[in-house]
Amino acid sequence: MARRGRVELRRIEDKASRQVRFSKRRSGLFKKAFELALLCDAEVALLVFSPAGKLYEYSSTSIEDTYDRYQRFAGTGRNVNEGDRNNNDSQDAAASDLQSRLKEIATWSEQNNANESDASELEKLEKLLTNALRDTKTKKMLSKQNNGGKGGSTSSQNRRQD
């Protein structure tokens, strides 16, 4: 089978060809995002706007939660490449944040009865639990990285089945 050469990256002038190429490339991009999330247990969010303005989105978790997490990360002024020098500080902050989330969950459960709660109250509890679980998994992953991978094995049973 003959190999295709390098594709010249330039705007496709024919509107129909451009739409077909957009559709195929978009599908491939979403497939790669899904694979990255599944294989690497990464939290992935992808937004694509078509030339016509139509929104296409993919998220391995809730896109709103991922965006909120991004906003918190960007809002703190952290640099993605800061690395280990702030690792202990971020772990301490994550631990205290997790503690506050768990306290909030405990407070909610003391004040409310799940059987008598309406949908909005249950959604709030679900979001609290989801965020606490995500933070716990992140803390576990960071702990394993800092210990050189020691500290137990990760089985496929522990991974989220979305």
C-alpha positions in Angstrom: 0.0 0.0 0.0 1.4 3.4 -1.0 1.9 5.9 1.8 0.3 9.2 1.5 2.7 12.1 1.6 2.7 14.9 4.0 -0.5 16.9 3.9 0.1 20.5 3.1 -1.5 22.6 5.8 -3.4 25.4 4.2 -7.0 26.5 4.1 -9.2 24.3 1.9 -11.0 26.5 -0.6 -13.8 24.2 -1.7 -16.6 24.5 0.9 -17.8 20.9 0.6 -14.3 19.5 0.9 -13.6 21.7 3.8 -16.8 20.5 5.6 -15.9 16.9 5.0 -12.4 17.4 6.2 -13.6 19.2 9.3 -16.0 16.4 10.1 -13.4 13.7 9.7 -10.7 15.6 11.7 -13.2 16.5 14.4 -14.1 12.8 14.7 -10.5 11.8 15.0 -9.8 14.5 17.6 -12.7 13.4 19.7 -11.5 9.7 19.4 -8.0 10.7 20.6 -9.5 12.7 23.5 -11.5 9.6 24.5 -8.5 7.3 24.2 -6.4 9.7 26.3 -9.0 9.8 29.1 -9.5 6.0 29.0 -5.9 4.8 28.7 -4.3 7.4 31.0 -7.1 8.1 33.4 -6.8 11.8 32.5 -9.5 14.3 32.9 -10.1 15.6 29.4 -12.4 18.3 28.1 -12.6 19.4 24.5 -14.7 22.1 22.9 -14.8 22.6 19.1 -16.8 25.2 17.3 -17.6 24.5 13.6 -17.2 27.2 11.0 -21.0 27.6 11.2 -20.8 28.2 14.9 -22.1 24.8 16.1 -20.6 23.6 19.4 -19.2 20.1 19.7 -18.0 19.0 23.1 -16.5 16.0 24.9 -15.6 15.6 28.5 -14.4 12.5 30.4 -16.2 13.9 33.4 -18.5 16.8 33.8 -17.4 19.6 31.4 -18.6 22.2 34.0 -16.5 20.6 36.7 -13.5 20.4 34.4 -13.9 24.1 33.5 -14.4 25.1 37.1 -11.2 23.2 37.9 -9.4 25.0 35.1 -10.7 28.3 36.4 -9.4 27.6 39.9 -6.0 26.5 38.5 -5.7 29.6 36.2 -7.1 31.9 38.9 -4.4 31.0 41.3 -1.7 32.2 38.9 0.0 28.9 39.0 2.4 28.0 36.2 1.9 24.6 34.7 5.7 24.1 34.6 6.4 25.1 38.1 7.1 21.4 38.9 8.2 20.0 42.3 9.2 23.3 44.0 5.6 24.0 44.9 4.5 20.3 45.1 4.4 20.2 48.9 2.5 23.5 49.1 -0.1 22.2 46.6 -0.4 18.9 48.4 -1.0 20.7 51.7 -3.6 23.0 50.0 -5.3 19.9 48.4 -5.4 18.1 51.7 -7.0 21.1 53.5 -9.4 21.6 50.5 -10.4 17.9 50.7 -10.9 18.2 54.5 -13.2 21.2 53.9 -15.2 19.3 51.3 -15.6 16.3 53.6 -16.8 18.6 56.4 -19.3 20.2 54.0 -20.6 16.7 53.1 -20.9 15.7 56.7 -22.7 19.0 57.5 -25.1 18.4 54.6 -25.9 14.8 55.7 -26.6 16.0 59.3 -29.0 18.7 58.1 -30.7 16.8 55.3 -32.4 13.4 54.8 -31.6 12.0 51.3 -35.1 10.4 51.1 -36.8 13.7 51.7 -34.5 15.9 49.6 -35.5 17.4 46.3 -33.5 17.0 43.1 -31.4 20.2 43.5 -30.3 19.3 47.0 -29.3 15.8 45.7 -27.4 17.3 42.8 -25.5 19.5 45.2 -24.6 16.4 47.3 -23.6 14.5 44.1 -21.3 17.4 43.1 -19.7 17.5 46.5 -19.1 13.8 46.5 -17.8 13.8 42.9 -15.4 16.7 43.7 -14.2 15.0 46.9 -13.6 11.7 45.1 -11.7 13.5 42.3 -9.6 15.3 44.8 -8.9 12.1 46.6 -7.8 10.3 43.4 -5.6 13.3 42.5 -4.0 13.2 46.0 -3.4 9.5 45.7 -1.8 9.9 42.2 0.5 12.7 43.5 1.4 10.5 46.5 2.3 7.6 44.2 4.4 9.9 42.0 6.3 11.3 45.0 6.9 7.8 46.3 8.3 6.6 42.9 5.2 4.6 42.1 5.1 2.8 45.5 2.1 2.6 47.7 -0.1 -0.1 46.2 -1.2 -1.1 42.7 -3.9 0.5 40.7 -6.4 -2.0 39.5 -8.9 -1.6 36.7 -11.6 -2.0 39.3 -10.6 1.3 40.9 -11.0 3.2 37.7 -14.2 5.1 36.9 -16.4 3.3 34.4 -18.1 6.3 32.6 
